[in-house]
Amino acid sequence: MFNFPFQQDTPQQASETFSETHHTTPAPLPWDTNASPYDDADKRLAAMEANEPKRRLIRDAKALCKLRKITQAQMAEEIGVPKRTAEEWMQFRRMPKAPGVTLIRRWVVQHGGELS
């Protein structure tokens, strides 16, 4: 079937070549590392702090909806996003990305001035 001869490895040769190419040291387990549980908490806190301006903007948008006596669906239509997306934002299940923040901010500025 094959035109070339195979080298026959002895079991000892095979294990030597395997140990030369593969490391047998296992990766450290999560509880064996020096990582502090506070590292994860710090990351979560930093993410919350980064989202705080968005949270304030959404709270303002919710208050404006209440003052104008409109539903989330009507607000979503005025902003130009799907109803479900606006619901997710208004209920803080998802944070809007930059384009969404811009749309909400423009809507708040535009309709907030009407109430004055």
Beta strands, then each sheet from edge to edge (+ up, - down):
end
